[in-house]
Amino acid sequence: MERAARLNLRVVGLVCGLSGLLGWAFYVATFSREPSQDWMVYYTAARAYFDGNLPLIFDGNRFTAALNERFADWLSWPLPLHPWLYPPHFLLLLLPFGMLPFAAAEAVFLLVTFACLIAASWCFANSAERRWLHGLSLLLCPATAITVCLGQNAFLTSALLLGGLGLLPRRPLLAGALFGMLTYKPQLWLMVPIVLIAARQWRALAAAAATALLLTLASLALFGAEAWRAWLALMLGPSELYQDWLVQGRLNGQSVYACAALLGASPALANAIQAAAAIFAGLAVYWSYRRAMPEELRVAIVLAATVLAAPHVIGYDAIMLASAATLLLSRAIDSGFRFGDSILIILVWLSPLANPPSVFRLGLMTPLVIALFIASVIARARGQGAAAAPSLSPA
């Protein structure tokens, strides 16, 4: 490794390592009085099915009251609105955990999904050193701390997307199955069809559609059509519950929409700006799959574009950004650091610490940082082309 590359690696490692440890300490302290609040939502929804009270999960206010009653001993004060917003086939995936005690279920869920995320990241690691690099990056990153403290599903979401991208060149049917499972979080699925169409991966596209259809049919058989009708009504139809969640949930995220709204844009203008960001992200992804380039760079573009295009993202979703930054770092170690690489890697990896913008105004810059990251990766890819390195097959 060249001296300059070694120096850049040390700077990135030192800044991210220390900041990551501080981030863990900050989030553990921040959420210590209301821990596992998102896992409370998942667990209570699963228990509602086993208790024969499934309609509870589609009444956001009554569902929040049930959370506060069930977990009164865990909480220092009542939770604000915490509705169930997922399509019914995500509940299907949670049912096995609903048969365990609350704390044990959360621990198993987080450990299993984090292991899946590490395995997915190793699709792009061609040596033991790179496996350690990916593993330490994911372990220390602030987004991981948020996920653990809240009991979120970000490990699973990121593992499905990263694993699908890693398996796509060699095992398109399995990759498509992972993409189909990812439909439980549709706002982070937007780039998947663009990837598959641009890559001409028709078998993977068919497998994704078939998997999503099978999960939908299984949830229909188990939960009934009313569960889907209630979820679609919540997502598509204006309601008081959605308006309340818009204020307490979406505007406390870090999406382009949230940033535009916090800067004073009307809902219509904020949606238009979000749509423009999604178009930019989609074009970047399509371009990356129509050009020959190192696989790490292509996947880094997809991960960053997924977060930029999503109409609603929160700090834990930045696990995808941490993976994207690590892929760029891995490539830079091999082929040299370009001007600004180290700064962009650090800013993207640490972005949760500056968010949400409703609390930390510096977070308003996050979409711009992500867009600059995508542009930087594209510039590197244009300069290196396919000759820089062969595409990595799954480890």
C-alpha positions in Angstrom: 0.0 0.0 0.0 1.3 3.4 -0.9 2.3 5.8 1.9 -0.5 8.3 1.0 -3.1 5.6 0.9 -1.9 4.3 4.3 -2.1 7.8 5.8 -5.6 8.3 4.5 -6.7 4.9 5.8 -5.3 5.8 9.3 -7.1 9.1 9.3 -10.4 7.6 8.3 -10.0 4.7 10.8 -9.1 7.0 13.6 -11.8 9.6 13.0 -14.6 7.0 12.4 -13.4 4.7 15.2 -13.4 7.4 17.9 -16.6 9.0 16.6 -18.3 5.6 16.4 -17.5 4.8 20.1 -18.7 8.2 21.1 -21.8 7.7 19.1 -22.5 4.4 20.8 -22.1 6.1 24.2 -24.4 8.9 23.1 -27.2 6.7 21.8 -27.1 4.3 24.7 -27.5 7.3 27.1 -30.2 8.9 24.9 -32.4 5.8 24.6 -31.8 4.4 28.0 -35.1 5.7 29.3 -37.1 4.4 26.4 -35.2 1.4 25.0 -36.3 -0.9 22.3 -39.3 1.2 21.4 -39.4 0.0 17.8 -39.1 -3.6 18.9 -42.1 -3.0 21.1 -44.1 -2.2 18.0 -43.0 -5.4 16.2 -43.4 -7.6 19.3 -46.9 -6.2 20.2 -48.0 -6.7 16.6 -46.9 -10.3 16.6 -48.6 -10.9 20.0 -51.8 -9.2 18.7 -52.0 -12.0 16.1 -51.5 -14.8 18.7 -53.9 -13.1 21.1 -56.6 -13.0 18.4 -56.6 -9.2 18.4 -55.1 -8.4 15.0 -57.4 -5.3 14.3 -55.5 -3.6 17.1 -52.4 -3.0 14.9 -54.4 -0.9 12.4 -55.7 1.6 15.1 -52.6 3.7 15.7 -53.8 5.5 18.8 -55.2 2.3 20.5 -52.0 0.5 19.4 -49.8 3.2 21.0 -51.9 3.0 24.2 -51.4 -0.8 24.3 -47.6 -0.3 23.9 -47.5 2.1 26.9 -49.6 -0.3 29.0 -47.6 -3.4 28.1 -44.2 -1.8 28.6 -44.9 0.7 31.4 -42.0 -0.8 33.4 -39.6 -0.3 30.5 -40.5 3.3 29.8 -39.7 6.4 31.9 -42.6 8.2 30.2 -45.3 7.3 27.7 -44.4 6.9 24.1 -45.8 9.4 21.5 -47.7 8.0 18.5 -46.1 4.7 17.5 -48.4 3.1 14.8 -47.8 -0.1 12.8 -47.0 1.1 9.3 -45.6 -2.1 7.6 -47.4 -4.2 5.1 -48.8 -7.5 6.5 -46.1 -9.7 5.0 -43.6 -8.2 7.4 -45.7 -9.3 10.3 -45.4 -12.8 8.7 -41.6 -12.6 9.2 -42.1 -11.5 12.9 -44.4 -14.3 14.1 -41.6 -16.7 15.1 -40.2 -14.0 17.4 -43.6 -13.4 19.0 -43.4 -16.8 20.5 -40.4 -15.9 22.6 -40.2 -13.6 25.7 -39.8 -9.9 24.7 -36.1 -9.4 25.6 -35.0 -12.8 24.2 -37.0 -12.2 21.0 -35.3 -8.9 20.4 -31.8 -10.3 21.2 -32.3 -13.2 18.8 -33.7 -10.9 16.1 -30.8 -8.4 16.3 -28.1 -11.1 16.5 -29.4 -13.1 13.6 -30.0 -10.2 11.3 -26.7 -8.6 12.1 -25.0 -11.9 11.2 -26.9 -11.9 7.9 -25.7 -8.3 7.3 -22.0 -9.3 7.9 -22.4 -12.3 5.6 -23.9 -10.0 2.9 -21.0 -7.5 3.2 -18.5 -10.4 2.8 -19.9 -10.8 -0.8 -17.6 -7.9 -1.6 -14.6 -8.9 0.6 -11.9 -10.7 -1.3 -9.5 -11.2 1.7 -9.6 -11.6 5.4 -8.4 -8.0 5.9 -11.4 -6.8 3.9 -13.8 -8.9 5.9 -12.4 -7.3 9.1 -12.8 -3.9 7.5 -16.4 -4.5 6.7 -17.2 -6.1 10.0 -15.6 -3.4 12.1 -17.2 -0.7 10.0 -20.7 -2.1 10.6 -20.1 -2.8 14.2 -18.9 0.7 15.1 -21.0 2.8 12.8 -23.6 5.1 14.6 -26.4 3.6 12.6 -25.8 0.3 14.2 -26.0 1.8 17.7 -29.4 3.4 16.8 -30.6 0.1 15.4 -29.7 -1.8 18.5 -31.0 0.8 20.9 -34.4 1.0 19.1 -34.6 -2.7 18.2 -35.1 -1.8 14.5 -35.1 -3.9 11.4 -32.3 -2.0 9.6 -29.9 -5.0 9.8 -32.4 -7.2 8.0 -33.3 -4.5 5.4 -29.6 -3.8 4.6 -28.7 -7.5 4.5 -31.5 -8.2 2.0 -30.4 -5.4 -0.3 -26.7 -5.9 0.0 -27.0 -9.7 -0.2 -29.2 -9.4 -3.3 -26.7 -7.1 -5.0 -23.8 -9.4 -4.1 -25.5 -12.6 -5.3 -27.0 -11.0 -8.5 -24.1 -11.8 -10.9 -23.9 -15.6 -10.0 -27.2 -16.5 -8.3 -29.9 -14.3 -9.9 -32.8 -16.4 -8.6 -31.6 -16.3 -5.0 -30.8 -12.6 -5.4 -34.4 -12.0 -6.7 -35.8 -13.9 -3.7 -34.0 -11.6 -1.3 -35.2 -8.5 -3.3 -38.7 -9.9 -3.1 -38.5 -10.2 0.7 -37.3 -6.5 0.8 -40.7 -5.3 -0.4 -41.8 -5.2 3.3 -40.0 -1.8 3.3 -41.1 -0.3 -0.1 -39.5 3.1 0.4 -36.1 1.4 0.3 -37.0 -0.9 -2.6 -37.3 1.9 -5.2 -33.9 1.3 -6.8 -34.3 -2.5 -7.1 -36.3 -2.6 -10.3 -34.0 -0.1 -11.8 -31.0 -2.3 -11.0 -32.6 -5.4 -12.5 -33.9 -3.7 -15.6 -30.6 -1.9 -16.3 -28.6 -5.2 -15.7 -31.1 -7.1 -17.9 -31.5 -9.6 -15.0 -35.0 -10.8 -16.0 -34.8 -14.0 -14.0 -34.0 -12.1 -10.9 -36.8 -9.7 -11.6 -39.2 -12.6 -12.0 -37.9 -14.2 -8.8 -38.4 -11.0 -6.9 -42.0 -10.6 -8.2 -42.8 -14.3 -7.4 -41.3 -14.0 -3.9 -43.3 -10.8 -3.1 -46.5 -12.5 -4.5 -45.9 -15.6 -2.4 -45.4 -13.6 0.8 -48.5 -11.5 0.0 -50.6 -14.7 -0.6 -49.3 -16.3 2.6 -50.2 -13.2 4.6 -53.6 -13.1 3.0 -54.2 -16.7 4.0 -53.1 -16.1 7.5 -54.3 -12.6 8.3 -57.2 -12.2 5.9 -57.9 -9.5 3.3 -58.9 -6.9 5.9 -55.3 -6.6 7.0 -54.2 -5.5 3.5 -57.2 -3.3 3.1 -56.5 -1.5 6.3 -52.8 -1.0 5.5 -53.5 0.3 2.0 -56.1 2.7 3.3 -53.6 4.0 5.8 -50.9 4.4 3.1 -53.0 5.8 0.2 -55.9 7.6 1.8 -55.7 10.8 3.8 -56.4 10.2 7.5 -55.9 11.9 10.8 -53.5 9.1 11.8 -51.3 9.7 8.8 -51.2 13.4 9.4 -50.1 12.8 13.0 -47.4 10.4 11.8 -46.3 12.9 9.2 -45.5 15.4 11.9 -44.0 13.0 14.5 -42.4 10.5 12.1 -41.7 11.6 8.6 -40.7 15.2 9.5 -38.3 13.8 12.2 -36.5 11.8 9.5 -33.7 12.9 7.3 -35.1 12.4 3.8 -35.0 15.1 1.1 -38.7 15.7 1.8 -38.1 16.3 5.5 -35.2 18.6 4.8 -37.1 20.6 2.2 -40.2 20.9 4.5 -38.0 22.1 7.5 -36.5 24.8 5.2 -40.1 26.1 4.6 -41.2 24.3 1.4 -44.8 23.5 1.1 -45.8 19.7 1.1 -46.3 19.9 -2.7 -42.9 21.5 -3.3 -41.2 19.2 -0.8 -42.6 16.2 -2.6 -41.4 17.7 -6.0 -37.9 18.1 -4.6 -38.0 14.5 -3.3 -39.1 13.3 -6.7 -36.2 15.2 -8.3 -33.8 13.5 -5.9 -35.3 10.1 -6.7 -34.9 10.7 -10.4 -31.2 11.7 -10.0 -30.7 8.6 -7.9 -32.4 6.4 -10.4 -30.4 7.8 -13.3 -27.2 7.2 -11.4 -28.1 3.6 -10.6 -29.2 2.9 -14.2 -25.9 4.4 -15.5 -23.9 2.3 -13.2 -25.4 -0.9 -14.4 -25.0 0.1 -18.1 -21.2 0.6 -17.7 -18.4 -1.6 -16.9 -16.9 -0.7 -13.5 -15.6 -2.3 -10.3 -18.5 -4.0 -8.4 -17.7 -2.2 -5.2 -18.3 1.2 -6.8 -21.5 0.1 -8.5 -23.0 -1.2 -5.3 -21.9 1.9 -3.4 -23.9 4.0 -5.8 -27.0 1.8 -5.3 -26.8 1.9 -1.5 -26.4 5.7 -1.4 -29.0 6.2 -4.1 -31.5 4.1 -2.1 -31.2 6.3 0.9 -31.4 9.5 -1.2 -34.4 8.4 -3.1 -36.4 7.1 -0.1 -39.3 9.5 0.8 -38.8 8.5 4.5 -35.5 7.5 6.1 -34.2 7.7 9.7 -30.8 7.4 11.2 -30.8 3.6 11.4 -31.3 3.4 7.6 -27.8 4.9 7.3 -26.4 1.4 7.7 -26.6 1.4 3.9 -24.5 4.6 3.8 -21.9 3.0 6.1 -21.7 0.1 3.8 -21.4 2.4 0.8 -18.6 4.4 2.5 -16.8 1.1 3.3 -17.0 -0.1 -0.3 -15.5 3.2 -1.5 -12.8 3.0 1.2 -12.0 -0.6 0.1 -11.7 0.5 -3.5 -9.5 3.6 -2.6 -7.1 1.4 -0.7 -6.5 -0.7 -3.8 -6.5 2.0 -6.5 -5.6 5.2 -4.6 -7.5 8.0 -2.8 -8.8 10.8 -4.9 -9.2 14.4 -3.7 -12.0 14.5 -1.1 -12.5 10.8 -0.8 -11.5 10.6 2.9 -13.8 13.6 3.8 -16.8 12.1 2.0 -16.3 8.7 3.4 -16.2 10.1 7.0 -19.2 12.4 6.5 -21.4 9.7 5.0 -20.4 7.1 7.6 -21.0 9.6 10.5 -24.1 11.2 9.0 -26.5 9.8 11.7 -24.7 11.9 14.3 -25.8 15.1 12.6 -29.4 14.0 12.3 -32.3 14.3 12.4 -32.4 17.8 11.0 -35.4 18.7 13.1 -33.0 18.5 16.1 -29.6 19.1 14.5 -29.8 21.7 11.7 -26.5 20.5 10.3 -28.4 17.4 9.2 -30.1 19.5 6.5 -26.8 19.0 4.5 -27.1 15.2 4.5 -28.9 14.8 1.1 -26.3 17.1 -0.5 -23.5 15.0 1.1 -25.1 11.8 -0.3 -25.5 13.4 -3.7 -21.8 14.5 -3.7 -20.8 11.0 -2.6 -22.7 9.5 -5.6 -21.2 12.0 -8.0 -17.7 11.2 -6.6 -18.1 7.5 -7.0 -19.4 8.0 -10.6 -16.3 10.2 -11.4 -14.0 7.5 -10.0 -15.8 4.8 -12.0 -15.5 6.8 -15.2 -11.8 7.2 -14.6 -11.2 3.5 -13.8 -13.7 1.7 -16.0 -13.6 -2.1 -16.1 -9.8 -2.3 -16.3 -9.5 -1.2 -12.6 -10.6 -4.6 -11.3 -12.9 -7.5 -12.3 -16.3 -7.6 -10.7 -16.3 -9.5 -7.5 -18.3 -12.7 -7.3 -20.0 -13.7 -4.0 -17.5 -14.9 -1.4 
